[in-house]
C-alpha cells in the first residue's frame, strides 16, 4: 500500500514539474499569445484588451484604453 502511495506521489510531482516548467519557459503572465518574446527587453506588453492574457470582465472604456496606453508612466489620461 505504501508503495502505491509513493508511486502516486511521484507521478503527481512529475506532472506538476512538467506543467510549471512549461509555463515558465513559454509564456509570461500578462501577455497574450504571440507577445512577450525575448526581444522585448523591458517586458511591457502592447496596450489594449487584445494584448492581455486574461480578457477584461467588464466593458473596455476609453479611459481604460488611455490608462493602458500610458503605462508605465505615472500620468493619468487627460480625460480622466
C-alpha positions as CSV (number, residue, x, y, z in Angstrom):
1,X,0.0,0.0,0.0
2,X,2.8,2.4,0.9
3,X,4.5,1.6,-2.5
4,X,1.3,2.7,-4.3
5,X,1.1,5.9,-2.4
6,X,4.7,6.6,-3.1
7,X,4.2,6.0,-6.9
8,X,1.2,8.2,-6.9
9,X,3.1,11.0,-5.2
10,X,6.0,10.7,-7.7
11,X,3.6,10.8,-10.6
12,X,1.9,13.9,-9.3
13,X,5.3,15.5,-8.7
14,X,6.4,14.7,-12.3
15,X,3.2,16.1,-13.8
16,X,3.4,19.3,-11.7
17,X,7.1,19.8,-12.6
18,X,6.3,19.5,-16.4
19,X,3.3,21.9,-16.0
20,X,5.2,24.6,-14.2
21,X,8.3,24.3,-16.4
22,X,6.1,24.7,-19.5
23,X,4.5,27.8,-18.0
24,X,7.9,29.3,-17.0
25,X,9.5,28.7,-20.4
26,X,6.8,29.6,-22.8
27,X,4.5,32.4,-21.6
28,X,4.6,35.5,-19.5
29,X,1.7,36.2,-17.2
30,X,0.3,39.4,-18.6
31,X,1.0,38.8,-22.3
32,X,-1.4,37.3,-24.8
33,X,-0.1,34.6,-27.1
34,X,2.4,35.9,-29.6
35,X,3.7,38.7,-27.4
36,X,6.4,38.9,-24.8
37,X,9.3,37.3,-26.7
38,X,12.9,37.8,-25.6
39,X,13.4,40.8,-27.9
40,X,11.1,42.8,-25.7
41,X,13.8,43.8,-23.2
42,X,11.5,45.9,-20.9
43,X,8.8,43.1,-20.8
44,X,6.0,45.6,-21.4
45,X,3.0,44.4,-23.4
46,X,1.2,46.3,-26.1
47,X,-1.8,48.2,-25.0
48,X,-5.4,47.2,-25.4
49,X,-7.6,44.2,-24.3
50,X,-6.4,42.1,-27.3
51,X,-2.9,42.1,-25.8
52,X,-4.0,40.8,-22.4
53,X,-3.7,37.2,-21.3
54,X,-6.9,37.5,-19.4
55,X,-9.7,39.3,-21.2
56,X,-11.5,42.1,-19.2
57,X,-14.6,41.1,-17.3
58,X,-16.4,44.4,-18.0
59,X,-16.7,46.7,-21.0
60,X,-13.4,48.3,-22.0
61,X,-13.9,52.1,-21.9
62,X,-12.0,55.0,-23.5
63,X,-10.4,55.8,-20.1
64,X,-9.3,52.2,-19.7
65,X,-7.7,52.3,-23.1
66,X,-5.9,55.6,-22.4
67,X,-4.7,54.4,-18.9
68,X,-3.4,51.2,-20.5
69,X,-1.6,53.2,-23.2
70,X,0.1,55.5,-20.7
71,X,1.6,52.6,-18.6
72,X,4.3,52.5,-17.2
73,X,4.2,56.3,-16.9
74,X,2.5,57.7,-13.8
75,X,0.5,60.4,-15.6
76,X,-3.3,59.8,-15.7
77,X,-5.2,60.2,-19.0
78,X,-6.2,63.8,-19.9
79,X,-10.0,63.0,-19.8
80,X,-9.9,61.1,-16.5
